[in-house]
Amino acid sequence: MLLAVSKTSARCAGTGDQVSPNVLLRVSDLKVTIVAGSGNPVQPVDAVSFKVGTGEAVGLLGESGAGKTTLARALLRLLPASSRVEGSIEFEGVPLLSLGARDLRAVRGDKLALIHQDSGVLNPVRRVGEQLVDVLRAHRPWKRQRCREEALSVLQQMYFEDPSRIYSAYPHQLSGGEQQRIVVAQGLICRPSLVVADEPTASVDRDTASQILRIFRKGKESFGTSFILISHDVHVLAQATDTIMVMHAGRILESGPTERVLKNPTHPYTCALLRCSDLTGYERRHDTARLRLPVIPEMHLDVDDMEVVRNLRSNLNRQDSYSYDGNPRPGQTD
């Protein structure tokens, strides 16, 4: 059974709704500026503010390039040295942006963890069990045998039928779904207070995705673990989160309880995004030659005296071509 929307916990995000007295993470006016290869600064995260309560699952929804992964890495201070992060990130009352390297290492992986979307983060020349033990030994004063026993226990919780075989395997000996579950195990093995999961189900099949979401549910219910679940998949967030934030071009455009945002969105971008997510089987229901797909509204940004168009979307009908200015030329296919 997948996570159901919890109406009570959905009220605890910093979304203008009722705020939980147990705020675990508080982000205020967060801005990230990165110097691009051309030397020009870009701002993938712009004036983002939100809260995460204890035991709450918050979804971050947005298309590719919205700034979701940059926001996730900013929370754990994993951005390149060329980045500039402004604003405030308070985790358990501690300002993370002020922590020194040693104190930050004590928090990262132990109390605050990141689950990557790519299993390529696994070391290809080390057994996966050893990589789980490494996480424990970095944060627990345990001997290797106890770490091994804990790692095997966690592998069993990851729905592996033979944890001992998985423990001794190298990443290349596992399937893609098995590798992704190892990445999830690395993030959860220390039972952190907050887990930032960046597209954890994007590269796996439906059954493995369901297993991963069940694992998150168990962590939430058994240990009070909070989650920030990043995804472009509306259906995953609908099943697994209490609150949703909709992100576009570095900004949070809309946020609120999951059920309200998905059923009664208020921002035009959210409305268009949800329409785009409901296209399954459209080729069977419509004449594709005349079908007009949903369009994400254009977003304009004024930079000094120059207007920049962000994320331009256009429709191209069959047998039509478009010039650079967007004017259709019917019948041309070149």
Number of C-alpha atoms within 10 A of each C-alpha: 9 16 21 12 19 17 14 11 21 26 21 28 29 22 20 11 13 13 17 18 9 12 20 20 24 20 19 16 14 20 21 23 16 19 14 12 7 6 8 8 15 12 19 20 26 19 16 19 18 19 21 26 26 22 23 29 32 31 29 28 25 24 15 12 14 21 21 27 22 18 23 22 15 22 24 20 18 14 17 11 8 11 18 15 18 16 15 19 24 18 21 16 11 13 14 18 17 12 13 9 8 8 11 16 15 13 17 17 25 22 18 24 24 25 25 20 20 17 20 13 12 19 14 12 9 13 18 24 23 19 17 25 23 17 19 24 14 13 16 12 10 12 11 14 10 14 21 19 12 17 27 22 14 20 25 15 15 19 15 15 11 11 19 15 12 22 20 14 16 19 22 13 13 14 11 18 18 19 23 29 26 26 24 24 21 28 25 26 20 20 19 22 23 30 25 25 24 21 20 23 24 17 15 18 11 11 9 18 19 19 18 23 20 17 20 24 23 15 20 20 12 10 13 18 23 26 30 21 24 27 24 20 17 18 12 21 25 20 17 24 26 28 31 29 24 23 23 22 20 21 20 21 16 19 27 24 25 26 19 15 21 18 10 11 18 14 13 13 21 25 18 15 20 18 14 14 13 12 12 9 8 12 11 8 10 11 10 13 10 9 14 12 15 18 15 18 17 12 14 12 10 9 8 6 6 8 10 11 11 12 15 11 13 14 14 14 17 14 12 14 17 17 8 7 6 12 9 15 12 13 11 11 10 7
